[in-house]
Amino acid sequence: MNRNSKHIVVVGGGYVGLYTVLRLQRTLRRELREGSVRITVLTPESHMTYQPFLPEAAAGNLSPRHVVVPLRRVLPKATILNGKATKIDHAAKRVCFEPNVGAPYELDYDIVVMAAGSVSRTLPIPGLADAAIGFKTVGEAIALRNRVLGLLDRAESSGDEALRRRALTFVVVGGGFAGIEALAELEDMALDAARYYHDVRREDMRWVLVEATDRILPEVGPEMGMWTAEQLRERGIEVKMKTRLESCEGGLVTLSDGDEFESATIVWTAGVKPSPVVNAGDLPLDERGRIKTSTRLTVVGVQDAFAAGDVAGVPDMTNPGQYCAPNAQHAVRQAKVLADNITRRLRGQEMVDYRHRYVGSVAGLGLYKGVANVYGVKLRGLPAWFMHRTYHLSRVPTLNRKVRVMADWTLALFFKRETVSLGEIEAPREEFRAAATA
């Protein structure tokens, strides 16, 4: 190791972390080869998850392995350390790192990139931590798929009406992209699966969307949001707006509109907040708890610190007075500018501003159903679904993953999707333990 090399530490292996290092591997190819620059990525997982594909993975349209990108394979010039950064001491240019297994230690750096992303934003609702599940990771998506299909099995196998009602009641809290797409894809999958059951029909299921505001999918505009709500209601999904989840202790759901019922599946998608690491250090934060970031994606008031994505408050140059939305569309583009600015910084060149006008949004609502508002063009149904798939296929990293996703979709045109619960993978030792103690 060249002890005089510039050490770049990237905190986070999501959109910003992956795309930043991918770009740096090209722009700093010579420096990385000579050893004058080295890159370390700190991330809990050894893969990046392409989150827009989580609903399709949950519905069985995509293999879960095809919605993740192996970091060590695509970032061969970087060192990947699995664990979490617990504190940033930028005054000393040092990060405290806690590996997934083993004792914590410190890493020195010359440049730090804050790309730790976000975590679910929860509220102090009784029972939420015990009864609900999020929808941000591939593990949560596949657990939900197994749960929904396993509950159909449970309902088919029981004559207890109360147990059946609880098993077949599904609640999603949050009317943004994650909530709407998760709800629509899982309901679509359950409808497909119900054809193979003798005593479970669509009318036996209850699907409930709970949204605290007066609109859903605000990113696609009021008109398309209203259309989406109407489409969901036509599918028999209850859309409860201006409604809050007040309690879910023991699976007993209590809503602010007075409705109360039991559910075995409660999905929480009501927003995100910056990773806790932003609060553990000396980097300046804005009023929303994000790292205060300039239009050049540098951390305001300090040298050699960069930030982008969900942890960063990046001013939107196309909309003065506003900040860039915390979504993938901005994250992947910010990463490119961030990487180029690091290269410029190392070479003594002038850094550039990040500027991107939001082009719109697309959302999938199940097989052959979608909604889109792109450059003011509003689409619904099959055209929007096709645009949704086309756009995200173009965005998913690496040719390897694009080909695998295309293969999954192509096979799905000729064969029905699998509707089998593999819930036992969540507790693989249970059967062996039972045999050993029998």
Rosetta blueprint (number, residue, H / E / L):
1 M L
2 N L
3 R L
4 N L
5 S L
6 K E
7 H E
8 I E
9 V E
10 V E
11 V E
12 G L
13 G L
14 G L
15 Y H
16 V H
17 G H
18 L H
19 Y H
20 T H
21 V H
22 L H
23 R H
24 L H
25 Q H
26 R H
27 T H
28 L L
29 R H
30 R H
31 E H
32 L H
33 R H
34 E H
35 G L
36 S L
37 V E
38 R E
39 I E
40 T E
41 V E
42 L E
43 T E
44 P L
45 E L
46 S L
47 H E
48 M E
49 T E
50 Y L
51 Q H
52 P H
53 F H
54 L H
55 P H
56 E H
57 A H
58 A H
59 A H
60 G L
61 N L
62 L L
63 S L
64 P H
65 R H
66 H H
67 V H
68 V E
69 V E
70 P E
71 L H
72 R H
73 R H
74 V H
75 L L
76 P L
77 K L
78 A E
79 T E
80 I E
81 L E
82 N E
83 G E
84 K E
85 A E
86 T E
87 K E
88 I E
89 D E
90 H L
91 A L
92 A L
93 K L
94 R E
95 V E
96 C E
97 F E
98 E E
99 P E
100 N L
101 V L
102 G L
103 A L
104 P L
105 Y E
106 E E
107 L E
108 D E
109 Y L
110 D L
111 I E
112 V E
113 V E
114 M E
115 A L
116 A L
117 G L
118 S E
119 V E
120 S E
121 R L
122 T L
123 L L
124 P L
125 I L
126 P L
127 G L
128 L H
129 A H
130 D H
131 A H
132 A E
133 I E
134 G L
135 F L
136 K L
137 T L
138 V H
139 G H
140 E H
141 A H
142 I H
143 A H
144 L H
145 R H
146 N H
147 R H
148 V H
149 L H
150 G H
151 L H
152 L H
153 D H
154 R H
155 A H
156 E H
157 S H
158 S L
159 G L
160 D L
161 E H
162 A H
163 L H
164 R H
165 R H
166 R H
167 A H
168 L L
169 T E
170 F E
171 V E
172 V E
173 V E
174 G L
175 G L
176 G L
177 F H
178 A H
179 G H
180 I H
181 E H
182 A H
183 L H
184 A H
185 E H
186 L H
187 E H
188 D H
189 M H
190 A H
191 L H
192 D H
193 A H
194 A H
195 R L
196 Y L
197 Y L
198 H L
199 D L
200 V L
201 R L
202 R H
203 E H
204 D H
205 M L
206 R E
207 W E
208 V E
209 L E
210 V E
211 E E
212 A L
213 T L
214 D L
215 R L
216 I L
217 L L
218 P H
219 E H
220 V H
221 G L
222 P H
223 E H
224 M H
225 G H
226 M H
227 W H
228 T H
229 A H
230 E H
231 Q H
232 L H
233 R H
234 E H
235 R L
236 G L
237 I L
238 E E
239 V E
240 K E
241 M E
242 K L
243 T L
244 R L
245 L E
246 E E
247 S E
248 C L
249 E H
250 G H
251 G H
252 L E
253 V E
254 T E
255 L E
256 S L
257 D L
258 G L
259 D L
260 E E
261 F E
262 E E
263 S L
264 A L
265 T E
266 I E
267 V E
268 W E
269 T L
270 A L
271 G L
272 V E
273 K E
274 P E
275 S L
276 P H
277 V H
278 V H
279 N H
280 A L
281 G E
282 D L
283 L L
284 P L
285 L E
286 D L
287 E L
288 R L
289 G L
290 R L
291 I E
292 K E
293 T E
294 S L
295 T L
296 R L
297 L L
298 T E
299 V E
300 V L
301 G L
302 V L
303 Q L
304 D L
305 A E
306 F E
307 A E
308 A L
309 G H
310 D H
311 V H
312 A E
313 G E
314 V L
315 P E
316 D L
317 M L
318 T L
319 N L
320 P L
321 G L
322 Q L
323 Y E
324 C L
325 A L
326 P L
327 N L
328 A H
329 Q H
330 H H
331 A H
332 V H
333 R H
334 Q H
335 A H
336 K H
337 V H
338 L H
339 A H
340 D H
341 N H
342 I H
343 T H
344 R H
345 R H
346 L H
347 R L
348 G L
349 Q L
350 E L
351 M L
352 V L
353 D L
354 Y L
355 R L
356 H L
357 R L
358 Y L
359 V L
360 G E
361 S E
362 V E
363 A E
364 G E
365 L L
366 G L
367 L L
368 Y L
369 K L
370 G E
371 V E
372 A E
373 N E
374 V E
375 Y L
376 G L
377 V E
378 K E
379 L E
380 R E
381 G L
382 L H
383 P H
384 A H
385 W H
386 F H
387 M H
388 H H
389 R H
390 T H
391 Y H
392 H H
393 L H
394 S H
395 R H
396 V L
397 P L
398 T L
399 L H
400 N H
401 R H
402 K H
403 V H
404 R H
405 V H
406 M H
407 A H
408 D H
409 W H
410 T H
411 L H
412 A H
413 L H
414 F H
415 F L
416 K L
417 R L
418 E L
419 T L
420 V L
421 S L
422 L L
423 G H
424 E H
425 I H
426 E H
427 A L
428 P L
429 R L
430 E H
431 E H
432 F H
433 R H
434 A H
435 A H
436 A H
437 T H
438 A L
